[in-house]
């Protein structure tokens, strides 16, 4: 028996005639065709051309990310509503006539995230950058804590092994691995990316900026100038004259501090000239290279960030302008906000005063005191004289010494740099001109003409032949080669850390809404942590300040404090962010200023970092506890600064000590 339902009629059923069925079928087909003709054919049109999802270089869990959606060409002809679903959360967006739309603030979870896209209410196929179109994509996100691991690895290895270059290479390698893929194969790909991606990006940034190459060029030019003025007897003549006055260690440190303070207008100029100019004198007076590096470093960025006329002003005021734009109730120009925040820059102000306190009392503590004890025994540390000689930094035998042999090139360097700042800057006031100037161009002009001046005076006075001058310049460049390698690797580590969004992750973890009075203290800690991990003050300022100012103002508004009577909280937040960035840059062993201060002082980077960090921690703790915390609750900034300085004086007088091997004569 068969049971064919196709031929079994239901009792009582009637059927329309065949012609009617044909007409009904045709009408239904035409209706479906018409509906399909007027509906966006998202589900079929993108079989060959899926919607593309762009999440940027690296997705990090817990960090707000911008996701751009790009539809197939010609598919969307008018604005269309869409919904992006990521890990169970919906993010509405609008696709324009070009099929493109961006949604901000997307938060990914750790590891794999389910991602779908609906356009006009229909699920569509997407390609999340894998080359495969799927309806339900999986986008991996790097766990946030891994983003800060590369700089931590580099810093710890540098401190443990006392070898900076291998530590930086391994740190960049770890970051490149995380940026590639968290697999065994990713370890190999990451190693290859160290050179062809991250080191290359450090030298030639994706944005086409020439700042890093400018730093390398004028570092080499300064090295060439130093090599020549060593060879022509100019450096030793300056040492002779300084030593005639600086007859003991205290006077030697005063002279070193004064030279750095005098070159306050630019941190790089100070770093590159300062150590090279005074190092022979401090060696003769048995001042440790670590102490010299500390003085060189502390009289650079900690001054440049708050001094009224420096190359930092334009950058910082520009950031403040962007951060305050559109915030109703914030009165005054960006310059006015900046100057109002200077009294709240407790760390750089106290660090500068603390340096002079140590110079004036002749006291030190911890690793620095031990370095000073060692120097009194005849070992100043750092690069030895024999190493300097191998680098070619020696005086020509029998040359006639003369201070002008070195003073003229150095004066040319400083004068041309200052003139260059005026030529490349613009504005109605001196601060406007210096702040808007192209400092890199000015430094390149100054360093190039300084080398030419050194050659001219050497050849013109019969001190060196042209060939000897060129060879001496090349020897000077060789002497800074290690610096160039370390700078490049430090920049590469900074670039890979930025790609991993370490700063944004730290800010998201530590920057939740808290009592407004605590915001200056919190922002100081966040900025310090970011700058220490990334080794950059300007990068930290650029990332954090546009977030910190609106966040602080919003919290103030929520708590009824958004008024002129509470502007001290806003000024404190700005000052704390800038100061925290300087703290991290000042103390981090992977900071370019730390590297340059070490290099021009002929002190190892690790040795400099180990001796400077305790001082940075002390002054930073005083700035936090006696500065930002009470200032956030309304204590006048000047009073907080005075209290902090008094605390440092007490600590130095009762805890610090004069080096044990010193004599009464040396400390007079």
Secondary structure, DSSP 4 states (H G I P E B T S, - for coil): ----TTTPPPTT-----HHHHHHHHHHHHHHHHHHHHHS--HHHHTTTSPEEEE--S--BTTSEEEEEEEPPTTT--S-EEEEEEETTEEEEEEE-TTSEEEEEEEE--SEEEEEEEEETTEEE-EE-SSS--BSSEEEEEB-GGGGGHHHHHHHHHHHHHS-HHHHHHHHHHHHHHHHH-SSHHHHHHHHHHIIIIIIHHHHS-TT---HHHHHHHHHHHHHHHHHHHHHTTHHHHHHHHHHHH--SHHHHHHHHHHHHHHS-S-HHHHHHHHHHHHHHHHHHTT--HHHHHHHHHHTTHHHHTTSSSSTTHHHHHHHHHHHHTT-TT--S-HHHHHHHHHTT-HHHHHHHHHHHHHHHHTEE-HHHHHHHHHHHTT---SS-HHHHHHTT--PPTT----THHHHHHHHHHHHHHHHHHHHH---SSHHHHHHHS-HHHHHHHHHHHHHHHHHHHHHHTTSS-HHHHHHHHHHHHHHTHHHHHHHHHHHHHHHHHHHTTHHHHHHHHH-S---GGGHHHHHHHHHHHHHHHH--HHHHHHHHHHHHHHHHHHHHHHTT--SGGGHHHHHHHHHHHHHHHHHHHHH-TT-HHHHHHHHHTT--HHHHHHHHHHHHHHHHHHIIIIIIHHHHTT--HHHHHHHHHHHHHHHHHHT-EE-TT--TTTT-
